């Protein structure tokens, strides 16, 4: 999920000649970008994040997951699974979309 095993050395080496990219890489070295574990989740996220701020998109995604994701409670904490395509397909009403 966090790309911890991704080797960025080839990318960093290819950017050494680009002054701005080299500067950014030196400042951000070691930071790994989160990735989406499933293609379907990446698709839903990309649609949500296109025309609005990232903060608003994440808020919508979290409301969607809490609204229809399957809950799992461990040690008093509730976690939600990302909804499957079948679950989302059943919720495709304008009322649901406005509510999320």
Protein Blocks (a to p, Z undefined) as FASTA:
>chain_A
ZZpmbcfklmmmmmmmmmklmmmmmmmgoiacdddfbfklmmmmmmmmmmmcfklmmmmm
mmmmmmmpccddeehiacdddddfklmmmmmcfklmmmZZ
